[in-house]
Amino acid sequence: MFLLGTIVNGLLIIIGTLLGKLLHRIPEGVKKTVMHGIGLAVVVLGVQMGLKSANFLIMIISLVFGTVIGEYSDLEGKLNRFGDWIEMKIGKGNGQGSISQGFVTGTLIFVIGAMGIIGALDSGIRGDHSVLYTKSIIDGFTAIILTTTLGIGVIFSAIPVIVYEGLIALFATQIDRIVPQALMDSFIVEMTSVGGVMIFAIGLNMIGITKIRVANLLPGILVTAVIVTVMYFFA
């Protein structure tokens, strides 16, 4: 079943959120320090990913043009409004953070990064779910901590994760037939680097150092795909 890894990932996010809801009485000082610890770990992960680029010019151009597209289309605002719409439908939970904040933060953390793409490709092409299983465990523990601070809204981030990874896994066979392996390898390397910068920004936001609109950087991944494809065929 090529969607098994995707389903497990979504389920562990949901389970982690529910466990986090039960553990919401953790002292504020503990939650804050743990969140800062996760934020620092996310920063380190972002740095590691960002340094994998084989051509930093691709990363810079992708982020610049991607950010322009994201700002004009206001992706962050749309995500927040979607979260606010959900919040209006079911209300806030016990004063624990807004649903929109939990949804947006969870979505950014769980969706951005190479692990989801590589894992979904492995699931669809080879039926190997090991990468997504690993990601699922990480996401589950992260969801517990996020929920104790940001509230039940984190649970809704399972939806874009399932859709995102599921679509990649669903079309993985076609992608494998159409896209040359060398082009796919190059894209994964550069996408990892661009995604790493976004992960780094998420970590800074979690620590409280910055308030970067990370969702508006997301089009940078699509710009990366365009640049890598053009370079592959014409460079």
Protein Blocks (a to p, Z undefined) as FASTA:
>chain_A
ZZlmmmmmmmmmmmmmmmmmmmmmgcfklmmmmmmmmmmmmmmmmmmmmmmpcblklmmm
mmmmmmmmmmmnommlmmmmmmmmmmmmnopaehiapfklmmmmmmmmmmgcjklmmmmm
mmmmnopaklmmmmmmmmmmmmmmmmmmnojmlmmmmmmmmmmmmmmmmmmmmmmmmmcf
klmmmmmmmmmmmmmmmmmmmmmmmnomaccdfklmmmmmmmmmmmmmmmmmmZZ
